[in-house]
């Protein structure tokens, strides 16, 4: 299992090279199932409670 908070389109910037990013994604996504989870972060929810809702 691999998790990331970056979209696939942002991986080029992450690795600094579009060829490397494309090659990595090609190999990772060949036999995988992508589950995109959207919503508020549970960690941020806890952080906001500790800091007075800010």
Secondary structure as the mmCIF struct_conf table of DSSP 4:
data_model
#
loop_
_struct_conf.conf_type_id
_struct_conf.id
_struct_conf.beg_label_comp_id
_struct_conf.beg_label_asym_id
_struct_conf.beg_label_seq_id
_struct_conf.end_label_comp_id
_struct_conf.end_label_asym_id
_struct_conf.end_label_seq_id
BEND BEND1 UNK A 5 UNK A 6
HELX_RH_3T_P HELX_RH_3T_P1 UNK A 8 UNK A 10
HELX_RH_AL_P HELX_RH_AL_P1 UNK A 11 UNK A 15
TURN_TY1_P TURN_TY1_P1 UNK A 16 UNK A 16
HELX_RH_AL_P HELX_RH_AL_P2 UNK A 18 UNK A 29
TURN_TY1_P TURN_TY1_P2 UNK A 30 UNK A 31
BEND BEND2 UNK A 39 UNK A 39
HELX_RH_AL_P HELX_RH_AL_P3 UNK A 42 UNK A 50
TURN_TY1_P TURN_TY1_P3 UNK A 51 UNK A 53
#
